[in-house]
Amino acid sequence: MSDYKAPIRDMKFVLHEVLGAEHLLAQMPGTSEVTADLIDSVLEEAGKVAEQLLAPLNRQGDEEGCRFDQGVVTTPAGFKQAYETFSQGGWIGLAGDPAYGGQGMPKTLAVCFEEMTMAANSSLALYGVLSAGASLAIARHASEELKQAYLPRLYSGVWSATMCLTEAHAGTDLGMIRTRAVAQEDGSYRVSGSKIFITGGEHDLTDNIIHLVLAKLPDAPAGPRGISLFLVPKFLPDNNGEPGVRNGVSCGSIEHKMGMKGSSTCVMNFDGATGYLVGELNKGLACMFTMMNYERLTIGLQGLGLGDASYQTAAAYARERIQGRAATGPVAPEKAADPLLVHPDVRRMLLTMRANTEAARALSAYVGTQLDMVYFHPDEQVRARAAKLVALLTPIAKAAFTDRGFEACVLGQQVLGGHGYVREWGQEQHVRDARIAQIYEGTNGIQALDLMGRKVVLDREGLLDVLVEDIRAFIVAEKDGKVSGFVTVLEKALLTLLDTTALVRSASAENPNETGAASVPYLDLMTLILYGFMWARMVSVATRALENSDVDRDFYQAKIHVGCYFLDRMMPRYKSLAEEIRAGSDVLMAMDAALF
Ligand SMILES: Cc1cc2nc3c(=O)[nH]c(=O)nc-3n(C[C@H](O)[C@H](O)[C@H](O)COP(=O)(O)OP(=O)(O)OC[C@H]3O[C@@H](n4cnc5c(N)ncnc54)[C@H](O)[C@@H]3O)c2cc1C
């Protein structure tokens, strides 16, 4: 049975020692009060919430699942009470706007909190994550009246929110949606249509559910340019702002699915429901992207968190379980066999899991700092630069954390052999829960296409240049230092990335299929370089820390070991990924459709 331990020590290492987050936050008016002590106390409290409130309900939530009966959805036993406690702790509005009751904490800190909650109980955490994301879209794009009416109750968790994009015939291609909105004389809209796969569309956790719905006006332009965004509450607020008349929104059914069973996935029907425009008409997709970009990073954290939870169980198991003897002779001769940890292949699995998890944790906090700079930094140039990095890194974080996170869950299952396949240890649940993160919030294939197409091939703003500048600055600073081995490999990999980028850019100008053909290996190549960059920074800090005698030597020594594993055994894959990219699209497109 899994027993999740929040990785507080590692998060403190990343925030304080690697990124110097408190110094950065101190420079910005909106975050200057977030001291190192405050960071630590939020991390520690969040860790307790994850370990003590959410994790104990994870298994039960999976076994019981959500139930549907005539439009009513009941979540697993214990979820409602835990959600109330969670909300009352102010966690849903952690990074919310203080003007409307949010806690105003930086994203740098929120990413750590979200990783822990996702690791402990993704199904339950997801309800809160959606409310936080929807609140962000409302805070940025809605009228003052809507903000005042909805944000305080969303931040406090008494109401929750959803994002309603997908329709049966329109998933990736949202330009085809059929949900309609008709303007009313009082300025509101009547929204009609059917959405599928809506997370948290109906449940018993909160008094009201606020749907952010994509719809088109009857005379809207065709395709994505005709999409608008509407706020559609389940209950229309009365004069006191409390849930009043029931709106024309109902849940038709819930899905029976592979994992995330405590999270309701609903068919939502809108029958002339009253809705309120958010942002400008026909600009709805851009407004929704405020929420989706937030959710993309958070869904990445689901992959990262579950990979870590799986690692924790697998590492503990590999220490205890005895099977076979070490190839070099018994290490536990007093026992019938040696622990699994003596076998190189078991170590390969554990080190792969851990190397990806810890690099992703550092990268998520790095993206968090950039997001904070976008919103809080007083210097416009710094904000603009950070925005470029965020645009580039968001699809990578979503896809890389969830692909590597799922891979970690499968490896964590493999470490336990048959015991990983049966329910007892919780490893198979992690695999089932992690799988969806590669699919929702835009499939990982679409994230790769966004990166390769919009963010690299078609980019005119120099997004990649900003990242390359940062990595190069590190290489120059550390070239002759203690991590020069790392730096040499990082530099070669970076040159390979730049070569392949130039190749794909020019090939795509001749043949548009080249962009899609290169996209997934290109995202994997970028991931390796970013993880290598994070590992080089972490190993550099750990090496320096070991020069002091009064430090936790095991912690820093382990960092260096895992970093070296990444450098020696994982980083070289950049060469084969570059070869795959160079192979181009011809071989993919040659086979006639009828032959598939
Ligand atoms: C459990 C669960 C929860 C969900 N929660 C929500 C939610 O809260 N709100 C919401 O609106 N939606 C939600 N979704 C929907 C989810 O976001 C979509 O399933 C996802 O975006 C993919 O859309 P689709 O299923 O229609 O697949 P399709 O769009 O049909 O895609 C099928 C495959 O083709 C690929 N593909 C499609 N178009 C292209 C292209 N142009 N280029 C290259 N490859 C392409 C895709 O990558 C994918 O592999 C949820 C889904 C599930 C299963």
The ligand as a Tripos MOL2 file, in Angstrom:
@<TRIPOS>MOLECULE
LIG
   53    58     1     0     0
SMALL
NO_CHARGES

@<TRIPOS>ATOM
      1 C1        -11.0080   11.7660  -18.3560 C.3       1 LIG1
      2 C2        -11.1010   12.9190  -19.2870 C.ar      1 LIG1
      3 C3        -11.2880   14.1970  -18.7810 C.ar      1 LIG1
      4 C4        -11.4200   15.2860  -19.6460 C.ar      1 LIG1
      5 N1        -11.7040   16.5290  -19.1380 N.ar      1 LIG1
      6 C5        -12.0660   17.5300  -19.9960 C.ar      1 LIG1
      7 C6        -12.5910   18.7610  -19.5130 C.ar      1 LIG1
      8 O1        -12.6840   18.9930  -18.3050 O.2       1 LIG1
      9 N2        -13.0090   19.6810  -20.4180 N.ar      1 LIG1
     10 C7        -12.9400   19.4820  -21.7650 C.ar      1 LIG1
     11 O2        -13.3410   20.3440  -22.5240 O.2       1 LIG1
     12 N3        -12.4090   18.3250  -22.2580 N.ar      1 LIG1
     13 C8        -11.9890   17.3520  -21.4150 C.ar      1 LIG1
     14 N4        -11.4940   16.1700  -21.8980 N.ar      1 LIG1
     15 C9        -11.3340   16.0130  -23.3360 C.3       1 LIG1
     16 C10        -9.8690   15.9700  -23.7800 C.3       1 LIG1
     17 O3         -9.2830   17.2310  -23.6120 O.3       1 LIG1
     18 C11        -9.8680   15.4670  -25.2360 C.3       1 LIG1
     19 O4        -10.1910   14.0990  -25.1890 O.3       1 LIG1
     20 C12        -8.5300   15.6870  -25.9140 C.3       1 LIG1
     21 O5         -8.2840   17.0500  -26.0900 O.3       1 LIG1
     22 C13        -8.4530   15.0110  -27.2830 C.3       1 LIG1
     23 O6         -9.6240   15.2040  -28.0470 O.3       1 LIG1
     24 P1        -10.3670   13.9460  -28.6690 P.3       1 LIG1
     25 O7        -10.5610   12.9460  -27.5980 O.co2     1 LIG1
     26 O8        -11.5670   14.3960  -29.4000 O.co2     1 LIG1
     27 O9         -9.3230   13.3260  -29.6960 O.3       1 LIG1
     28 P2         -9.1110   13.7770  -31.2310 P.3       1 LIG1
     29 O10        -9.0640   15.2640  -31.3430 O.co2     1 LIG1
     30 O11       -10.0670   13.0530  -32.0980 O.co2     1 LIG1
     31 O12        -7.6350   13.2300  -31.4980 O.3       1 LIG1
     32 C14        -7.3500   11.8450  -31.6900 C.3       1 LIG1
     33 C15        -5.8480   11.6720  -31.9450 C.3       1 LIG1
     34 O13        -5.4680   12.3630  -33.1380 O.3       1 LIG1
     35 C16        -4.4520   13.3080  -32.8580 C.3       1 LIG1
     36 N5         -4.7240   14.5290  -33.6210 N.ar      1 LIG1
     37 C17        -5.8950   15.2080  -33.7200 C.ar      1 LIG1
     38 N6         -5.7410   16.2970  -34.4790 N.ar      1 LIG1
     39 C18        -4.4580   16.3420  -34.8670 C.ar      1 LIG1
     40 C19        -3.6710   17.2380  -35.6480 C.ar      1 LIG1
     41 N7         -4.1880   18.3350  -36.1710 N.pl3     1 LIG1
     42 N8         -2.3770   16.9600  -35.8210 N.ar      1 LIG1
     43 C20        -1.8260   15.8730  -35.2710 C.ar      1 LIG1
     44 N9         -2.5080   14.9680  -34.5180 N.ar      1 LIG1
     45 C21        -3.8010   15.2110  -34.3130 C.ar      1 LIG1
     46 C22        -4.5150   13.5600  -31.3590 C.3       1 LIG1
     47 O14        -3.2620   13.9590  -30.8440 O.3       1 LIG1
     48 C23        -4.9680   12.2260  -30.8330 C.3       1 LIG1
     49 O15        -3.8680   11.3830  -30.6410 O.3       1 LIG1
     50 C24       -11.3090   15.0800  -21.0520 C.ar      1 LIG1
     51 C25       -11.0830   13.7990  -21.5570 C.ar      1 LIG1
     52 C26       -11.0130   12.7280  -20.7010 C.ar      1 LIG1
     53 C27       -10.8420   11.3680  -21.2920 C.3       1 LIG1
@<TRIPOS>BOND
     1     1     2 1
     2     2     3 ar
     3     2    52 ar
     4     3     4 ar
     5     4     5 ar
     6     4    50 ar
     7     5     6 ar
     8     6     7 ar
     9     6    13 1
    10     7     8 2
    11     7     9 ar
    12     9    10 ar
    13    10    11 2
    14    10    12 ar
    15    12    13 ar
    16    13    14 ar
    17    14    15 1
    18    14    50 ar
    19    15    16 1
    20    16    17 1
    21    16    18 1
    22    18    19 1
    23    18    20 1
    24    20    21 1
    25    20    22 1
    26    22    23 1
    27    23    24 1
    28    24    25 2
    29    24    26 1
    30    24    27 1
    31    27    28 1
    32    28    29 2
    33    28    30 1
    34    28    31 1
    35    31    32 1
    36    32    33 1
    37    33    34 1
    38    33    48 1
    39    34    35 1
    40    35    36 1
    41    35    46 1
    42    36    37 ar
    43    36    45 ar
    44    37    38 ar
    45    38    39 ar
    46    39    40 ar
    47    39    45 ar
    48    40    41 1
    49    40    42 ar
    50    42    43 ar
    51    43    44 ar
    52    44    45 ar
    53    46    47 1
    54    46    48 1
    55    48    49 1
    56    50    51 ar
    57    51    52 ar
    58    52    53 1
@<TRIPOS>SUBSTRUCTURE
     1 LIG1         1 GROUP 0 **** ****
